[in-house]
């Protein structure tokens, strides 16, 4: 499934990084600890987090993640938006909690 398809199916908000919306998703990773994501997330996964600062995009780029979903209606910082655009990594948002969006992502990827 492509990031753009997931955005449509789950009604996600696209904050930035629209050039990466055609990336394929291989799975998901949920963590708010940057070092955990650096150590264990895999290429083309979607990262679900409540972290909103630009280091999120730096880690997403380092790990070649498909996209980042911010939970609970959290808004990204301005420099995070800019970094997302530069790296072409979609920065997405939802009002859902991490538990709920992770379950929906899992269901969509395993349908």
MORA-V620210 format. One record per backbone hydrogen bond with DSSP energy under -1.0 kcal/mol. NH is the residue of the N-H (numbers start at 0). CO is the residue of the C=O. If there is no record, write none. Layout:
nh=NH co=CO
nh=NH co=CO
This chain:
nh=2 co=22
nh=3 co=20
nh=5 co=1
nh=6 co=2
nh=7 co=3
nh=8 co=4
nh=9 co=5
nh=11 co=6
nh=12 co=92
nh=14 co=90
nh=15 co=90
nh=19 co=16
nh=20 co=17
nh=22 co=19
nh=24 co=0
nh=25 co=43
nh=28 co=45
nh=30 co=47
nh=36 co=32
nh=37 co=33
nh=38 co=34
nh=39 co=35
nh=40 co=36
nh=43 co=63
nh=44 co=41
nh=45 co=26
nh=46 co=66
nh=47 co=28
nh=48 co=68
nh=55 co=52
nh=57 co=53
nh=58 co=54
nh=59 co=55
nh=60 co=56
nh=61 co=57
nh=62 co=58
nh=63 co=60
nh=64 co=59
nh=65 co=44
nh=67 co=89
nh=68 co=46
nh=69 co=91
nh=70 co=48
nh=71 co=95
nh=72 co=93
nh=73 co=70
nh=76 co=51
nh=80 co=76
nh=81 co=77
nh=82 co=78
nh=83 co=79
nh=84 co=80
nh=85 co=81
nh=86 co=82
nh=87 co=83
nh=88 co=83
nh=90 co=15
nh=91 co=67
nh=92 co=12
nh=93 co=69
nh=100 co=96
nh=101 co=97
nh=102 co=98
nh=103 co=99
nh=104 co=100
nh=105 co=101
nh=106 co=102
nh=107 co=103
nh=108 co=104
nh=109 co=105
